[in-house]
Amino acid sequence: MGKRKMASKSARRIQSHADKTGKNQDFKRRAQSAADKNKGKK
């Protein structure tokens, strides 16, 4: 299986879930950062 790049839509989904559960707050930030980096690589 190849590497998948984080998309903005996926980052938003992860952030929403983290906000609802109160967990993975650090991962939420990293997901958004990865999506922002990948956005410029298209």
N, CA, C and O atoms as a CHARMM CRD file, in Angstrom:
* protein
*
  168
    1    1 MET  N      0.85000  -1.17600   0.00000 PROA 1      0.00000
    2    1 MET  CA     0.00000   0.00000   0.00000 PROA 1      0.00000
    3    1 MET  C      0.89300   1.23600   0.00000 PROA 1      0.00000
    4    1 MET  O      1.82700   1.33000   0.79700 PROA 1      0.00000
    5    2 GLY  N      0.61000   2.17800  -0.89000 PROA 2      0.00000
    6    2 GLY  CA     1.38900   3.40200  -0.99600 PROA 2      0.00000
    7    2 GLY  C      0.99800   4.42700   0.05400 PROA 2      0.00000
    8    2 GLY  O     -0.02800   4.30700   0.72400 PROA 2      0.00000
    9    3 LYS  N      1.84300   5.43100   0.17300 PROA 3      0.00000
   10    3 LYS  CA     1.53800   6.51100   1.11800 PROA 3      0.00000
   11    3 LYS  C      0.40700   7.36600   0.57800 PROA 3      0.00000
   12    3 LYS  O      0.34300   7.65200  -0.61800 PROA 3      0.00000
   13    4 ARG  N     -0.46700   7.76400   1.45400 PROA 4      0.00000
   14    4 ARG  CA    -1.54900   8.66900   1.08100 PROA 4      0.00000
   15    4 ARG  C     -1.27700  10.02800   1.69000 PROA 4      0.00000
   16    4 ARG  O     -0.78800  10.13400   2.81500 PROA 4      0.00000
   17    5 LYS  N     -1.59400  11.05000   0.94800 PROA 5      0.00000
   18    5 LYS  CA    -1.40400  12.41200   1.44400 PROA 5      0.00000
   19    5 LYS  C     -2.67400  12.87600   2.15300 PROA 5      0.00000
   20    5 LYS  O     -3.78700  12.53100   1.75700 PROA 5      0.00000
   21    6 MET  N     -2.48300  13.65400   3.19300 PROA 6      0.00000
   22    6 MET  CA    -3.60400  14.18700   3.95200 PROA 6      0.00000
   23    6 MET  C     -4.27800  15.29000   3.15000 PROA 6      0.00000
   24    6 MET  O     -3.62200  16.22200   2.68500 PROA 6      0.00000
   25    7 ALA  N     -5.57300  15.17900   2.99300 PROA 7      0.00000
   26    7 ALA  CA    -6.35200  16.19900   2.29600 PROA 7      0.00000
   27    7 ALA  C     -7.04700  17.08200   3.32800 PROA 7      0.00000
   28    7 ALA  O     -7.24200  16.67500   4.47400 PROA 7      0.00000
   29    8 SER  N     -7.41400  18.27500   2.92100 PROA 8      0.00000
   30    8 SER  CA    -8.08900  19.20500   3.83200 PROA 8      0.00000
   31    8 SER  C     -9.37700  18.60600   4.37800 PROA 8      0.00000
   32    8 SER  O     -9.70500  18.79300   5.55000 PROA 8      0.00000
   33    9 LYS  N    -10.10500  17.89000   3.53500 PROA 9      0.00000
   34    9 LYS  CA   -11.36600  17.27800   3.96800 PROA 9      0.00000
   35    9 LYS  C    -11.11400  16.26500   5.08800 PROA 9      0.00000
   36    9 LYS  O    -11.86200  16.21100   6.06400 PROA 9      0.00000
   37   10 SER  N    -10.06800  15.47200   4.94300 PROA 10     0.00000
   38   10 SER  CA    -9.72900  14.49000   5.97500 PROA 10     0.00000
   39   10 SER  C     -9.29100  15.17800   7.25900 PROA 10     0.00000
   40   10 SER  O     -9.65000  14.74600   8.35400 PROA 10     0.00000
   41   11 ALA  N     -8.52400  16.23700   7.12500 PROA 11     0.00000
   42   11 ALA  CA    -8.06900  16.97400   8.30600 PROA 11     0.00000
   43   11 ALA  C     -9.25700  17.55500   9.07100 PROA 11     0.00000
   44   11 ALA  O     -9.28000  17.52100  10.30100 PROA 11     0.00000
   45   12 ARG  N    -10.23500  18.08400   8.35100 PROA 12     0.00000
   46   12 ARG  CA   -11.43500  18.63200   9.00800 PROA 12     0.00000
   47   12 ARG  C    -12.20000  17.53400   9.73900 PROA 12     0.00000
   48   12 ARG  O    -12.70900  17.75500  10.83800 PROA 12     0.00000
   49   13 ARG  N    -12.28100  16.35600   9.13400 PROA 13     0.00000
   50   13 ARG  CA   -12.98800  15.23400   9.75800 PROA 13     0.00000
   51   13 ARG  C    -12.27500  14.82100  11.04400 PROA 13     0.00000
   52   13 ARG  O    -12.91900  14.55700  12.05900 PROA 13     0.00000
   53   14 ILE  N    -10.95100  14.76600  10.99800 PROA 14     0.00000
   54   14 ILE  CA   -10.16300  14.40200  12.17300 PROA 14     0.00000
   55   14 ILE  C    -10.32000  15.44900  13.27000 PROA 14     0.00000
   56   14 ILE  O    -10.47100  15.10800  14.44300 PROA 14     0.00000
   57   15 GLN  N    -10.28500  16.72100  12.88700 PROA 15     0.00000
   58   15 GLN  CA   -10.43900  17.79400  13.87300 PROA 15     0.00000
   59   15 GLN  C    -11.80500  17.74100  14.53600 PROA 15     0.00000
   60   15 GLN  O    -11.91900  17.93700  15.74600 PROA 15     0.00000
   61   16 SER  N    -12.83400  17.48000  13.75400 PROA 16     0.00000
   62   16 SER  CA   -14.18300  17.40800  14.29800 PROA 16     0.00000
   63   16 SER  C    -14.29600  16.27700  15.31100 PROA 16     0.00000
   64   16 SER  O    -14.87100  16.45500  16.38500 PROA 16     0.00000
   65   17 HSD  N    -13.75200  15.12400  14.97200 PROA 17     0.00000
   66   17 HSD  CA   -13.81000  13.98200  15.88400 PROA 17     0.00000
   67   17 HSD  C    -13.01700  14.26400  17.15700 PROA 17     0.00000
   68   17 HSD  O    -13.46300  13.93000  18.25500 PROA 17     0.00000
   69   18 ALA  N    -11.84400  14.87600  17.01400 PROA 18     0.00000
   70   18 ALA  CA   -11.02300  15.20100  18.17900 PROA 18     0.00000
   71   18 ALA  C    -11.74400  16.19100  19.08800 PROA 18     0.00000
   72   18 ALA  O    -11.66400  16.07900  20.31200 PROA 18     0.00000
   73   19 ASP  N    -12.44000  17.14900  18.50800 PROA 19     0.00000
   74   19 ASP  CA   -13.19300  18.11700  19.30800 PROA 19     0.00000
   75   19 ASP  C    -14.33800  17.44600  20.05800 PROA 19     0.00000
   76   19 ASP  O    -14.60500  17.78200  21.21100 PROA 19     0.00000
   77   20 LYS  N    -15.00900  16.50800  19.41700 PROA 20     0.00000
   78   20 LYS  CA   -16.13800  15.81800  20.05000 PROA 20     0.00000
   79   20 LYS  C    -15.68400  14.92400  21.19400 PROA 20     0.00000
   80   20 LYS  O    -16.35500  14.83800  22.22200 PROA 20     0.00000
   81   21 THR  N    -14.53300  14.25100  21.01700 PROA 21     0.00000
   82   21 THR  CA   -14.06700  13.30300  22.02500 PROA 21     0.00000
   83   21 THR  C    -13.12500  13.92200  23.04800 PROA 21     0.00000
   84   21 THR  O    -12.94800  13.38000  24.13900 PROA 21     0.00000
   85   22 GLY  N    -12.51600  15.06500  22.69900 PROA 22     0.00000
   86   22 GLY  CA   -11.56100  15.69100  23.60200 PROA 22     0.00000
   87   22 GLY  C    -10.20300  15.01100  23.59700 PROA 22     0.00000
   88   22 GLY  O     -9.35300  15.31200  24.43600 PROA 22     0.00000
   89   23 LYS  N     -9.99200  14.09600  22.66100 PROA 23     0.00000
   90   23 LYS  CA    -8.72700  13.36400  22.56200 PROA 23     0.00000
   91   23 LYS  C     -8.01400  13.74300  21.27600 PROA 23     0.00000
   92   23 LYS  O     -8.58500  14.39400  20.40200 PROA 23     0.00000
   93   24 ASN  N     -6.76200  13.32800  21.17400 PROA 24     0.00000
   94   24 ASN  CA    -5.95300  13.52400  19.96400 PROA 24     0.00000
   95   24 ASN  C     -5.80500  14.99000  19.57400 PROA 24     0.00000
   96   24 ASN  O     -5.79900  15.30900  18.38500 PROA 24     0.00000
   97   25 GLN  N     -5.68700  15.87400  20.53600 PROA 25     0.00000
   98   25 GLN  CA    -5.55500  17.29200  20.22100 PROA 25     0.00000
   99   25 GLN  C     -4.25700  17.57500  19.47100 PROA 25     0.00000
  100   25 GLN  O     -4.23500  18.43600  18.59200 PROA 25     0.00000
  101   26 ASP  N     -3.17400  16.87000  19.80000 PROA 26     0.00000
  102   26 ASP  CA    -1.90800  17.06900  19.09300 PROA 26     0.00000
  103   26 ASP  C     -2.00100  16.54800  17.66400 PROA 26     0.00000
  104   26 ASP  O     -1.48400  17.17200  16.73800 PROA 26     0.00000
  105   27 PHE  N     -2.65600  15.41100  17.48500 PROA 27     0.00000
  106   27 PHE  CA    -2.80200  14.85500  16.13800 PROA 27     0.00000
  107   27 PHE  C     -3.64400  15.76700  15.26500 PROA 27     0.00000
  108   27 PHE  O     -3.41700  15.86300  14.05900 PROA 27     0.00000
  109   28 LYS  N     -4.59600  16.42300  15.85700 PROA 28     0.00000
  110   28 LYS  CA    -5.45200  17.36800  15.13100 PROA 28     0.00000
  111   28 LYS  C     -4.60400  18.46200  14.48500 PROA 28     0.00000
  112   28 LYS  O     -4.81100  18.80400  13.32100 PROA 28     0.00000
  113   29 ARG  N     -3.66700  19.00100  15.22400 PROA 29     0.00000
  114   29 ARG  CA    -2.78000  20.04500  14.70700 PROA 29     0.00000
  115   29 ARG  C     -1.87800  19.49500  13.61100 PROA 29     0.00000
  116   29 ARG  O     -1.67100  20.15100  12.59000 PROA 29     0.00000
  117   30 ARG  N     -1.34200  18.30000  13.81600 PROA 30     0.00000
  118   30 ARG  CA    -0.45100  17.71000  12.81700 PROA 30     0.00000
  119   30 ARG  C     -1.19600  17.36200  11.53400 PROA 30     0.00000
  120   30 ARG  O     -0.63300  17.49100  10.44600 PROA 30     0.00000
  121   31 ALA  N     -2.43900  16.92800  11.63700 PROA 31     0.00000
  122   31 ALA  CA    -3.23100  16.60500  10.44600 PROA 31     0.00000
  123   31 ALA  C     -3.46500  17.84900   9.60200 PROA 31     0.00000
  124   31 ALA  O     -3.35300  17.80300   8.37700 PROA 31     0.00000
  125   32 GLN  N     -3.79000  18.95700  10.25000 PROA 32     0.00000
  126   32 GLN  CA    -4.02600  20.19600   9.50900 PROA 32     0.00000
  127   32 GLN  C     -2.73700  20.68500   8.86500 PROA 32     0.00000
  128   32 GLN  O     -2.75100  21.17100   7.73400 PROA 32     0.00000
  129   33 SER  N     -1.63600  20.56200   9.57200 PROA 33     0.00000
  130   33 SER  CA    -0.34800  20.97800   9.02800 PROA 33     0.00000
  131   33 SER  C      0.01400  20.15600   7.79300 PROA 33     0.00000
  132   33 SER  O      0.48900  20.70500   6.79900 PROA 33     0.00000
  133   34 ALA  N     -0.20600  18.84900   7.85200 PROA 34     0.00000
  134   34 ALA  CA     0.08700  17.98100   6.70500 PROA 34     0.00000
  135   34 ALA  C     -0.80400  18.32500   5.52300 PROA 34     0.00000
  136   34 ALA  O     -0.34000  18.34500   4.38300 PROA 34     0.00000
  137   35 ALA  N     -2.06300  18.59200   5.77700 PROA 35     0.00000
  138   35 ALA  CA    -2.99000  18.95300   4.69700 PROA 35     0.00000
  139   35 ALA  C     -2.56100  20.25700   4.04100 PROA 35     0.00000
  140   35 ALA  O     -2.61900  20.39000   2.81900 PROA 35     0.00000
  141   36 ASP  N     -2.13200  21.21700   4.84700 PROA 36     0.00000
  142   36 ASP  CA    -1.67700  22.50000   4.30100 PROA 36     0.00000
  143   36 ASP  C     -0.43600  22.32000   3.43100 PROA 36     0.00000
  144   36 ASP  O     -0.31800  22.94200   2.37500 PROA 36     0.00000
  145   37 LYS  N      0.48700  21.46900   3.87600 PROA 37     0.00000
  146   37 LYS  CA     1.69800  21.21400   3.09300 PROA 37     0.00000
  147   37 LYS  C      1.35900  20.51900   1.77900 PROA 37     0.00000
  148   37 LYS  O      1.91000  20.86700   0.73400 PROA 37     0.00000
  149   38 ASN  N      0.46000  19.54400   1.82200 PROA 38     0.00000
  150   38 ASN  CA     0.10500  18.77900   0.63100 PROA 38     0.00000
  151   38 ASN  C     -0.71600  19.58800  -0.35400 PROA 38     0.00000
  152   38 ASN  O     -0.71400  19.30000  -1.55100 PROA 38     0.00000
  153   39 LYS  N     -1.40800  20.58400   0.13400 PROA 39     0.00000
  154   39 LYS  CA    -2.24100  21.41800  -0.73400 PROA 39     0.00000
  155   39 LYS  C     -1.40100  22.11200  -1.79900 PROA 39     0.00000
  156   39 LYS  O     -1.84800  22.26900  -2.93500 PROA 39     0.00000
  157   40 GLY  N     -0.20400  22.52300  -1.44700 PROA 40     0.00000
  158   40 GLY  CA     0.67100  23.21600  -2.37900 PROA 40     0.00000
  159   40 GLY  C      1.41600  22.29300  -3.33300 PROA 40     0.00000
  160   40 GLY  O      2.04900  22.76700  -4.27600 PROA 40     0.00000
  161   41 LYS  N      1.35300  20.99000  -3.10800 PROA 41     0.00000
  162   41 LYS  CA     2.11700  20.03700  -3.91500 PROA 41     0.00000
  163   41 LYS  C      1.33700  19.45300  -5.08000 PROA 41     0.00000
  164   41 LYS  O      1.85600  18.59000  -5.78800 PROA 41     0.00000
  165   42 LYS  N      0.10600  19.89800  -5.30200 PROA 42     0.00000
  166   42 LYS  CA    -0.71100  19.33700  -6.38300 PROA 42     0.00000
  167   42 LYS  C     -0.22800  19.77200  -7.72200 PROA 42     0.00000
  168   42 LYS  O     -0.80400  19.39000  -8.74100 PROA 42     0.00000
